[in-house]
């Protein structure tokens, strides 16, 4: 049996720079998404801290619905279970 030696694949500097830029952009996008989620969490927690069980309308808030995207939720029933997506 003869073994064939594989030449290491050389990557050009331009390719490395492009991969580096892509990774940086990916991280920026990820961090941006996390920041947005944290802002939503802060608004929701602030609203929940003001919840009054005696006042059913204390959680009915346009800002809260916009924050959690309640208008984008889809609801349907599956085998006696209501599913909200």
C-alpha positions in Angstrom: 0.0 0.0 0.0 1.2 3.4 -0.8 0.3 6.3 1.3 -0.5 9.5 -0.5 0.6 12.6 1.3 -2.0 15.3 1.3 -0.6 18.8 0.8 -2.0 21.1 3.4 -4.6 23.4 2.0 -3.2 26.9 1.9 -5.5 29.7 2.7 -4.7 33.1 1.3 -4.5 36.2 3.4 -7.6 37.6 1.7 -9.6 34.5 2.6 -8.5 34.7 6.2 -9.4 38.4 6.4 -12.8 37.7 4.9 -13.5 34.9 7.4 -12.4 37.2 10.2 -14.8 39.9 9.0 -17.6 37.4 8.8 -17.0 36.2 12.3 -16.9 39.8 13.6 -20.2 40.5 11.9 -21.7 37.3 13.3 -20.7 38.3 16.8 -22.0 41.9 16.3 -25.4 40.5 15.1 -25.5 38.1 18.0 -24.7 40.8 20.6 -27.3 43.1 19.0 -30.0 40.4 19.4 -29.0 39.8 23.0 -29.2 43.5 23.7 -32.7 43.7 22.2 -33.8 40.7 24.3 -32.4 42.2 27.5 -34.3 45.5 26.8 -37.5 43.5 26.4 -36.8 41.5 29.6 -36.2 44.8 31.5 -39.5 46.3 30.3 -41.4 43.1 31.1 -39.9 42.7 34.5 -40.6 46.4 35.3 -44.2 45.9 34.2 -44.6 42.7 36.2 -43.2 44.4 39.3 -46.1 46.8 39.1 -48.7 44.0 38.8 -51.7 44.4 41.1 -53.7 41.2 41.5 -56.7 43.2 42.4 -56.6 45.2 39.2 -56.9 42.9 36.2 -56.0 45.7 33.8 -52.6 46.2 35.5 -51.0 43.9 32.9 -53.0 45.2 29.9 -50.6 47.6 28.5 -49.9 48.5 24.8 -46.2 48.8 25.5 -46.0 45.4 27.1 -47.9 43.8 24.2 -45.5 45.5 21.7 -42.5 44.4 23.7 -43.3 40.8 23.9 -44.9 40.7 20.5 -48.3 39.4 21.7 -49.8 40.5 18.4 -47.5 38.1 16.6 -48.4 35.1 18.6 -50.3 32.4 16.9 -52.6 30.1 18.9 -54.1 26.8 18.0 -55.3 23.7 19.7 -53.8 20.2 19.6 -55.3 17.3 21.5 -56.9 19.2 24.3 -53.9 21.5 24.6 -53.7 25.1 23.5 -50.4 25.9 21.8 -49.2 29.5 21.6 -46.3 30.2 19.2 
